[in-house]
Structure formats: C-alpha cells, structure tokens
Amino acid sequence: MGKVHQIRMRTLTEEQKTNLQNELVNSGWEIVGHGGGVQSPELVSDEVNWLLVTCPDSEKATYPSGYQVLNDKECIHCGLPVTVDFSKC
C-alpha cells in the first residue's frame, strides 16, 4: 500500500467530484477516507471537501489533469505531491 495523499476539492460540482473519484479509482488509487468543512472561521461560506487516497505505489502513478500542488512534500512511493487541490475539472 502506498502513502496517503490528500486531495482537496473546493469548487467542484457533485458531478465533477464523482468523476474525479472515478478517475482516481480507475487509475489505481484507493479512496480510504473523505471529509469536508469550513476553510476559515472568518468566511464560513468557503467550504472545502477532501479525499484521502493511497497511491498505486508505482512510478507510473498520476493524478487526473487539473490539479494544483499545495505543498512541497513528495510521496516516497510514487513521487507525486502529497497534497493537491482540484478547483475545476
């Protein structure tokens, strides 16, 4: 099993979230958790949802297109960023 990655989904519609999840699963990622909440107490309308996924443990692992890197931590199993954001798909 690969390392856990966090995928944030801020402005995606429910259909886009479902499509993203399907793309991840079809690419070998395993969804191990999910959640959501308010991004900032000062702006309660700014909600963010996220998925916790494990990578396919391969150098061939890829994210679907349209992501932004949120930190500089890389996975030791697949080499991809550990935390990314999908704002639009």
C-alpha positions in Angstrom: 0.0 0.0 0.0 1.3 3.5 -0.9 1.3 6.6 1.2 -1.8 8.6 2.0 -2.4 11.7 -0.1 -5.0 14.5 0.5 -7.0 15.7 -2.5 -8.9 18.9 -1.8 -12.0 19.8 -3.9 -13.1 23.3 -3.4 -15.3 24.5 -6.2 -16.3 21.2 -7.9 -19.9 20.3 -8.5 -21.2 17.0 -7.2 -20.9 15.5 -10.7 -17.3 16.7 -11.0 -16.4 15.2 -7.6 -17.9 11.9 -8.7 -16.0 12.0 -12.0 -12.7 12.8 -10.2 -13.3 9.9 -7.7 -14.0 7.5 -10.6 -10.8 8.7 -12.5 -8.7 8.1 -9.4 -10.1 4.6 -8.7 -9.7 3.7 -12.4 -6.1 4.8 -12.2 -5.3 2.5 -9.3 -5.8 5.0 -6.4 -7.7 3.7 -3.3 -10.1 6.0 -1.5 -9.5 5.5 2.2 -11.5 8.5 3.6 -13.2 11.7 2.9 -14.5 14.8 4.7 -15.3 18.4 4.5 -15.7 21.6 6.4 -15.3 25.3 6.6 -12.0 26.6 5.3 -11.8 29.6 7.6 -13.9 30.7 10.6 -13.9 34.2 9.2 -15.5 33.0 5.9 -18.0 30.3 6.8 -19.3 30.1 3.2 -15.9 28.9 2.0 -16.2 25.2 2.4 -13.7 22.6 1.2 -14.2 18.9 0.7 -11.3 16.4 0.5 -10.5 12.8 -0.2 -7.8 10.7 1.5 -6.4 8.3 -1.1 -3.5 5.9 -1.2 -1.3 5.9 -4.3 -0.9 2.9 -6.6 2.7 2.6 -5.2 4.2 3.0 -8.6 6.3 5.3 -10.6 3.5 5.3 -13.2 1.0 6.9 -10.7 -0.6 10.1 -12.0 -3.2 12.5 -10.9 -6.0 13.4 -13.3 -5.4 16.7 -15.0 -6.3 20.0 -13.4 -4.7 19.8 -10.0 -2.6 22.4 -8.2 0.2 21.5 -5.8 -0.4 22.7 -2.2 2.9 21.9 -0.6 6.3 20.6 -1.5 6.1 17.2 0.2 6.5 14.3 -2.2 5.4 10.7 -1.7 8.3 8.3 -1.3 6.3 5.6 -3.1 5.1 7.4 -6.2 7.0 10.7 -6.3 3.8 12.8 -6.6 2.9 15.7 -4.3 1.1 14.6 -1.1 -1.5 17.4 -1.0 -3.2 18.8 -4.1 -6.2 20.8 -4.9 -8.7 20.4 -7.7 -10.6 23.6 -8.2 -12.0 22.8 -11.7 -12.1 19.6 -13.7 
